[in-house]
Amino acid sequence: MGVTTVRLQADVEQQLEAIADKLQRSKGWVINQALSEYIDKQHLEQQRWQQTLDAMESVAQGKVVDASEVHRWLSSWGTDHELDAPGK
């Protein structure tokens, strides 16, 4: 396990201590939890951004499905004649 030193603003330090006390955990534990959640969130945002870029590239290549096909497909859901997803 590594050690990192961080300078905290006084109000952040006070809030951190209050949270740690309330949870009966160390400040280090609270910081680890917070950073883990932040890193997970950043990873998810990067994945979503890549998906957006991929989708934009698909559109630029003309790989699109007409909205009327999508609506027809959605309208078929739950019927005896459910359609396959458009674009397949």
Secondary structure, DSSP 8 states (H G I E B T S, - for coil): ---------HHHHHHHHHHHHHHT--HHHHHHHHHHHHHHHHHHHHHHHHHHHHHHHHHHTT----HHHHHHHHHHTTSTT----TT-
